[in-house]
Amino acid sequence: MKLKKQLASLAVVGMMSIVAASSAFAAGVGYVNFDTLVQAHKDFPKVSAQMQSAIKSANEEFSKKAPTLKTDQERQELGRQLAQNLSKLENSLIVPIEKDVVANVEKVRQQKNLDCIVAQGAIIAGADNAQDETQAVEQLLK
């Protein structure tokens, strides 16, 4: 009788070990809509307003300076410089938001014990088992 209990206990422990090992090897894959998360970030409206203001200023500057320039090449160069300045500003404003989104994606990955979280649409095969974690990350961004 005592041997049967020990064998039963051993069998239960063995099954639990197998389940734990298999879950450790395949915790799962999550995915997020990265653009949605960037737009849901608490700082995005402020960044968007800053960019709109900068675009308006650049357009005004181009309209003011372009007529004084003598060649199309000079006007194109002015346009290129203004566009380059806007691009640098956008990068300086959006990169911190993207880094915060990535940090919060990592938090959700760790909380849910997932192997990885990828951008929505990045999974070519096997997406039927992936979990959408966009909402979970979005809650952390508010």
N, C-alpha and C positions, 0 to 999 in steps of 0.2 A: 504494500500500500504506500509506504513511504517512498519507494522507488518510482511509483507511478506519478506521485506529486512532483518529485524532482524532475522527472522527464517532461511532465506537462509544463512546469515552470521554465525549464530549459527551452522548450519549444516556443513558448510565449516570448521569452527574451530573444530568441533567435529571430522570430518574426518581426519583433520591434526593431531589431538591429538592421534587418533587411530593408524595412520601410524607411528608417532613418537614413540609411546609406543611399537608397535610391532617391530620396528627396534631396539629399545633399548634392547628388550628382546632377539632378535636373530640377532645380527650383523653379525654373520658368523664365519666360521672356515677357517683358512688358513693352509697351510702346506709348509714345506721346505725340501729340500734334504740337511741334515746337513753335510754329508761328502763332498759334492760339495762345500758348503760354507766354510768349513775349508780349503779345497784345494785352494779356490779362494782368501783366505785372503792374504793381501799384505805381511805379514811376513812368510807365509808358505814356499816359496822357500828357505829362509835363514834357517829356522828350519830344513827343509828337508836336506839341505847341511850339517848342523851341525850333524844331526843324521847319515848321511852316513859316515862322517869323524869319528864319535865316534865308529860306527860299524867296520870300517876298523881298527881303533886303537885297539879295543877289540880283533878282529881276530888276529892281529899281536901279541898282548900280549899273547893270548892263544897259538899261534904257537911257541912262544919263550919260554914260561914257561912250557908248557905241557910235553915236552920231559925230563925235569929235575925232574919231579914228579915221584914217585916210584909206586903208585897204581892208578888204574882206579878211585877209590873213590876220590883221591886227584884231579885228572883231572876233574872229574864231579863237585867237589866243586868249583874249579877255574872257570869252565864254568858257574855254577850257580851264582857265585859272579859277574862275568862280565855281565851276562844277567840281573841281578838285578840292577847293576849300569846303564846299558843302559835303563832299564825301568824307573828308577828314573829320568834320564836325559830327556827321552821322555816326561814324565809327567810334568816336570818343564818347558819344552819348549812349549808343546801343550796346557796345561791348560789355559794360558793367551789368546791364540788364540780362544779357545772354549768360554771363558768368553766374549770376544769381539763379537763373532758371536751371542751369546745369547743376549747380550745387543742390537745389531742391529736388531735382530729378534723382540725384544720388541719394538723398535722404529717403525718398520714397522707395528706391530700389533696396536700400538696406532695411527699412521698416518692413517691407513685404518679402524680404529674403529672396529677391529675384536674381537670376544670374546676370541679366543685363536689361537695360531699357534702351530701345532704339527709336529713331524718328519714324513716325507713321509713314508707311509706304516703303520702308527699307527692307521689310521681310519679303522675300520672294516666295518661299515655300514654308509651310508649317505655321502660318499666321492664325489658323483656327484655334490654336492653343495659347496664343499670346493674349495678354491682358492690357486693356486700354487704361493707362494710369494718368491720363491728362487731367482729369478732375481732381485726383489726389494731389498732384503737384500744384494745380491752380489754387487749391485751398491754402497751401503754404505760402503762396505769393501775395496773398492779400494782407 
